[in-house]
Amino acid sequence: MTALKLTVAAVDDSIENVRTLTLTHVDGAPLPSFTPGSHIVVECEAPGRPTNAYSLTGDGIAPDAYVISVLRRADEITSGPSGSQWIHDELAVGDTLIARPPRSAFAPVLRARRHLLVAAGIGITPMVSHLRSAKLWGRETRLYYIHRPGRAAYVDTIRELTDHASIHTERAQFATDVSVALADQPMGTHLYVCGPAGFIEFVSATAAALGWPASRIHIEHFGSEALDPGEPFSVRVRSTGEEFPVEPGVSLLEALERRGFDIPNLCRRGVCGECRIPVSGSVITHRDLYLTEDDKVAGDSLMACVSRADGSQTLEVAL
């Protein structure tokens, strides 16, 4: 789909380290509608900065604006330029940016008897569009949300959209309430979780221990945990026969790009699935958040942005 050229119509910095942007079409045209849980990908203009995906929090039906909220990454000083840094420090009202049209891998399951939303921090953003849709269509929905004191993003909006929201700042009480909620849902409830990786692991593990089938647990990741540099390994490109090493701290994606290979990619954090490539010939250390366990056991593809070979054999890439 054709990229969108958007204008920054408004900026809200009222919550510490969270910048909310209202974006309109540069020509004033209507914007594409989107399903709940959708995001847009904002392309940072400065060289070396990645594209980033941000959840849409506004009304998804024939919107005249997109609204996104961006958390300033705590590691951006040490990890180099980031999309959040650019948005926080450089974008202003009247500026333009390029975004890819909305898409979603976190939409509500329409056949669900109830929708249970559990979010932490900026992970509340995809839940806001879920709540808007639930109110419009009369879907039974419950929300559990924890945030740091002073970081209560979208709380007023949440209270306008639902009477069934449990909002916390204390971890222990939140963990207790979520565990109780997970143990006391009607059959046919679907669970949606978004937040830091450790938080997602806690909620999904608790649900699994209580008997929730994997098919009813839906997860929206913002990124993988910080990864160690990894061991070096060798790569052979099937189409050219070229063979080269991938050093510690360098991803397979980066190594291929340096040699002129154009690999589709988006998040560069092992989340979106864009850089999946077929491979063979080596044991893979999967460090992504996209492939299923069956995919990983098959061992015939990997996410080039984060996953690596173990170094025992040359990894052959089917490019």
C-alpha angles and dihedrals in degrees: 000000000000116000118248124237107214135186123218101240098174140004125205118192097165093120116065113256092356118104118191118201128196108206127194132183111273090234095043091249122148115271126233115273118243141201121246113278093031126144137194125221114232116206112217111222101212117089116261096022118120130232113254134203120225127186119244112235103181134083110305099204113092093325121196089202141023119224122202132172119210125199115213105242111241092213099050094103092059100031099050133246117348139184091248092054091052093048094047100042107029113026118090138170109292095028120122131223139179121242134176116237119270122280134169140206091169105063121144116263103243095208092057117120091214135003116222112195120195119182142168128200115321086358085089091079100083089043092062092065089046089055093048091053093044091054092047095049099032096244117166106246137169126192131202113186133176125189138166117264108275093018099088099146116189095354093135090048091049092053090051092052102044144016090204103076126121109196122190144178097180114082099205095053091043092052090050094048093047092048091051091047092050090052094050109049127121119251111273096038116140122210124218119191131185132168141075117347095252091051092049090049091052095049096042093045091049090050093048091050089053091054102263109155116233090241090068097048115085122186133195112195125198094195146321122274119269108288130216114242093258131214124295119261139178126246133197121195108219098210097051104022089231113153126194142153126256108214127214112279092024119101124222087242092056092046092052093046091052088058094052100262114143106219118181108240141159122168100022087207103091095260113097102049095225097122097051109140133179115252141170143176103056144063109261127219100212112206100163132109096218112065120082120238089255090053090052093048090051088059095199099116141028143185103257094204097066113001124089143188117252093240097241094108137013113273112227115212118204099223 
